[in-house]
């Protein structure tokens, strides 16, 4: 097994993995290739009078406006296509566990079920049940996840285009992953969830995520879970083939991460409870189910929130202990040894 090493080049150059961000409204409009991808509210914000000609989204935007919808079942993979592009892909090779995919369809209806699947490197089930039916205003989809029993109904074409969110509420109680050395990530509490076709799941709720580290524990009211592609930068030099990303946002909370910072003899790294704004945790697993991954805490790029004190009695111009301010601070840690759901062979 290769030695676990951080991807220092990516850390130094700030090429860090991050969950996909929603494209700004105007940029999406300018990049539009003939398929409408803006919600009624967004259009009202850009050009109120023109937006009045758009059909009510509560009834769904039909295929005639968004482009043709296609459903393709290909054994271990299912693709939802809109305007000739893959928008939502369910591929068993993305998941750990023993994922099984079943797809059925008939005139004006379809159903997809994923069972036995886990997000790689975690104990979180990725199973879901999807049903869709075609109506006068287009297709409507009902989607239910095993995680938190999250379920909602949305206009399918609008959701695939990014104009209508999948929003649901549920109770999430799960140990996401054990990171080794006593560290771990847990999700617990009432959550408001948003799910996007690119497999980005955003959970919001009071202390919905808790990250335990040696010497510190932090809580977040918002956490984003995503499945990175092979092209997404990794925190590890040799990342696992299948990965899951978690991004915890500090918001208005205080994170005592200064307690876990280390320095050499006589030196100190000083950080307050607002030194870092987000923590990204990347996990994957071996065929034996051992978790391999890393985390990085990031601070504001333009502000000095971390200070290096070299010690040795060195004084600053004000007579106090000399402290070197550090901007765009990042604290990274690699880990191995936890366990998750075993990956399916192949």
ChimeraX attribute file (.defattr): number of C-alpha atoms within 10 A of each C-alpha:
attribute: neighborCount
match mode: 1-to-1
recipient: residues
	/A:1	4
	/A:2	5
	/A:3	7
	/A:4	16
	/A:5	16
	/A:6	21
	/A:7	20
	/A:8	14
	/A:9	13
	/A:10	16
	/A:11	19
	/A:12	10
	/A:13	8
	/A:14	12
	/A:15	15
	/A:16	16
	/A:17	21
	/A:18	19
	/A:19	20
	/A:20	14
	/A:21	7
	/A:22	9
	/A:23	11
	/A:24	8
	/A:25	16
	/A:26	13
	/A:27	9
	/A:28	14
	/A:29	17
	/A:30	8
	/A:31	11
	/A:32	12
	/A:33	10
	/A:34	11
	/A:35	16
	/A:36	20
	/A:37	25
	/A:38	19
	/A:39	21
	/A:40	20
	/A:41	12
	/A:42	15
	/A:43	19
	/A:44	15
	/A:45	12
	/A:46	14
	/A:47	10
	/A:48	13
	/A:49	10
	/A:50	10
	/A:51	16
	/A:52	12
	/A:53	9
	/A:54	13
	/A:55	14
	/A:56	11
	/A:57	17
	/A:58	10
	/A:59	16
	/A:60	22
	/A:61	26
	/A:62	22
	/A:63	19
	/A:64	13
	/A:65	16
	/A:66	19
	/A:67	18
	/A:68	15
	/A:69	20
	/A:70	13
	/A:71	14
	/A:72	14
	/A:73	16
	/A:74	10
	/A:75	12
	/A:76	14
	/A:77	16
	/A:78	20
	/A:79	17
	/A:80	20
	/A:81	20
	/A:82	22
	/A:83	20
	/A:84	11
	/A:85	13
	/A:86	18
	/A:87	18
	/A:88	19
	/A:89	16
	/A:90	20
	/A:91	17
	/A:92	22
	/A:93	17
	/A:94	20
	/A:95	23
	/A:96	31
	/A:97	24
	/A:98	16
	/A:99	20
	/A:100	15
	/A:101	20
	/A:102	15
	/A:103	18
	/A:104	11
	/A:105	15
	/A:106	8
	/A:107	7
	/A:108	10
	/A:109	15
	/A:110	16
	/A:111	17
	/A:112	18
	/A:113	18
	/A:114	20
	/A:115	18
	/A:116	18
	/A:117	26
	/A:118	23
	/A:119	27
	/A:120	32
	/A:121	34
	/A:122	28
	/A:123	21
	/A:124	23
	/A:125	22
	/A:126	19
	/A:127	19
	/A:128	20
	/A:129	16
	/A:130	17
	/A:131	18
	/A:132	20
	/A:133	18
	/A:134	16
	/A:135	13
	/A:136	8
	/A:137	15
	/A:138	18
	/A:139	22
	/A:140	21
	/A:141	21
	/A:142	17
	/A:143	20
	/A:144	19
	/A:145	17
	/A:146	16
	/A:147	17
	/A:148	21
	/A:149	13
	/A:150	22
	/A:151	20
	/A:152	14
	/A:153	17
	/A:154	22
	/A:155	26
	/A:156	27
	/A:157	29
	/A:158	27
	/A:159	22
	/A:160	24
	/A:161	24
	/A:162	19
	/A:163	20
	/A:164	22
	/A:165	21
	/A:166	23
	/A:167	17
	/A:168	19
	/A:169	18
	/A:170	16
	/A:171	17
	/A:172	22
	/A:173	15
	/A:174	18
	/A:175	17
	/A:176	22
	/A:177	23
	/A:178	24
	/A:179	29
	/A:180	17
	/A:181	12
	/A:182	12
	/A:183	17
	/A:184	18
	/A:185	21
	/A:186	19
	/A:187	23
	/A:188	18
	/A:189	17
	/A:190	18
	/A:191	23
	/A:192	18
	/A:193	22
	/A:194	17
	/A:195	19
	/A:196	21
	/A:197	18
	/A:198	18
	/A:199	16
	/A:200	19
	/A:201	18
	/A:202	20
	/A:203	25
	/A:204	19
	/A:205	19
	/A:206	13
	/A:207	18
	/A:208	23
	/A:209	29
	/A:210	20
	/A:211	20
	/A:212	17
	/A:213	18
	/A:214	11
	/A:215	13
	/A:216	14
	/A:217	17
	/A:218	19
	/A:219	22
	/A:220	25
	/A:221	19
	/A:222	21
	/A:223	25
	/A:224	22
	/A:225	22
	/A:226	22
	/A:227	22
	/A:228	22
	/A:229	13
	/A:230	12
	/A:231	7
	/A:232	13
	/A:233	17
	/A:234	25
	/A:235	28
	/A:236	23
	/A:237	15
	/A:238	14
	/A:239	22
	/A:240	20
	/A:241	13
	/A:242	21
	/A:243	25
	/A:244	22
	/A:245	26
	/A:246	25
	/A:247	24
	/A:248	25
	/A:249	19
	/A:250	19
	/A:251	12
	/A:252	10
	/A:253	15
	/A:254	16
	/A:255	20
	/A:256	17
	/A:257	20
	/A:258	18
	/A:259	17
	/A:260	13
	/A:261	13
	/A:262	11
	/A:263	12
	/A:264	9
	/A:265	9
	/A:266	10
	/A:267	13
	/A:268	16
	/A:269	20
	/A:270	19
	/A:271	18
	/A:272	15
	/A:273	14
	/A:274	19
	/A:275	25
	/A:276	26
	/A:277	18
	/A:278	20
	/A:279	23
	/A:280	24
	/A:281	25
	/A:282	29
	/A:283	31
	/A:284	25
	/A:285	28
	/A:286	19
	/A:287	13
	/A:288	12
	/A:289	21
	/A:290	21
	/A:291	27
	/A:292	24
	/A:293	30
	/A:294	25
	/A:295	22
	/A:296	20
	/A:297	19
	/A:298	18
	/A:299	21
	/A:300	16
	/A:301	12
	/A:302	10
	/A:303	13
	/A:304	16
	/A:305	20
	/A:306	22
	/A:307	19
	/A:308	16
	/A:309	19
	/A:310	19
	/A:311	15
	/A:312	11
	/A:313	11
	/A:314	12
	/A:315	14
	/A:316	11
	/A:317	7
	/A:318	7
	/A:319	8
	/A:320	10
	/A:321	15
	/A:322	18
	/A:323	18
	/A:324	15
	/A:325	15
	/A:326	17
	/A:327	15
	/A:328	16
	/A:329	19
	/A:330	20
	/A:331	15
	/A:332	18
	/A:333	14
	/A:334	20
	/A:335	19
	/A:336	18
	/A:337	16
	/A:338	21
	/A:339	20
	/A:340	28
	/A:341	25
	/A:342	22
	/A:343	25
	/A:344	17
	/A:345	9
	/A:346	5
